[in-house]
Amino acid sequence: MLTTFCRLGAATAALTLLAACNTSSGGGAGGPGGGPGGGMGTSDPTHNAAFTAESRDGATASMPTSFSGTFNGSVQAQLRSTDGSNSPLGHATGDLQLTADWTDGQAGPAFTGTASNFEGEVEGTATAWDGTLNVDQTAGVNNILRSATCGTPGLPTCGTNGTTSSQRIGAVTVPLSGNLQVAGGTAGGNSNLLLAGSVSDDEDGMFGGTGGRFILPDGTIAAVAGEDSTWYVER
């Protein structure tokens, strides 16, 4: 098992990519897990409890060279304004299903799947979204990276937080995008999420943080950021 410190180090590349995606899309969001302004706004306690249960044991330190199966869980997007104030607006929580088919070194994407049935609230009003986000089949982003936890450039010296040279993590990145619309609301641009995280210690699940952009009832776009912008799946 890896500590939170080591998990976060492993996700650095994914979060850098996430920030770049938000900047280019106009979202301006911070990275998942408590980016700028994180920790405010509403969230779903059922999702939060399930995420905590899945992530409690940490990330695997013995990632195998292949990983497959169908996993179910949920993803939560804490919504923030994009007017420069980064004000909390609410949240959207949806069902998440991922199917993994990955072998170390493969060129193709690692995941297929969807996020749908989003419900939550916007500025105090209960809100539901129609539509589905689909996993993008972009091989460079849709991936599992099996890598060392220490002893290579950019990583801690082996021995830090119990790391050893033989340990291997499974850092996960999964991009999703699609058209969502609030029931009775205004159509707008695509919503997208980038999931960044880890294969769990028992290798029967995955968990992490998310960021991106998400449509609001009036058709405008919110940034996705905050410490409860998280996701988890399990077999």
Secondary structure, DSSP 8 states (H G I E B T S, - for coil): -B-HHHHHHHTHHHHHHHHHHHHHHT-----BTT-TTTT-S---HHHHHHHHHHHTT-B-SB--SEEEEEEEEEEEEEEE-SSSS--EEEEEEEEEEEEEEEETT-SS-SEEEEEEEEEEEETTEEEEEEEEEEE---TTTSEEEEEESSSSTTS--TTGGG--TT-EEEEEEEEEEE-EEETTS---S-EEEEEEEEEBTTSSEEEEEEEEEEE-TTS-EEEE-BTT-EEEEE-
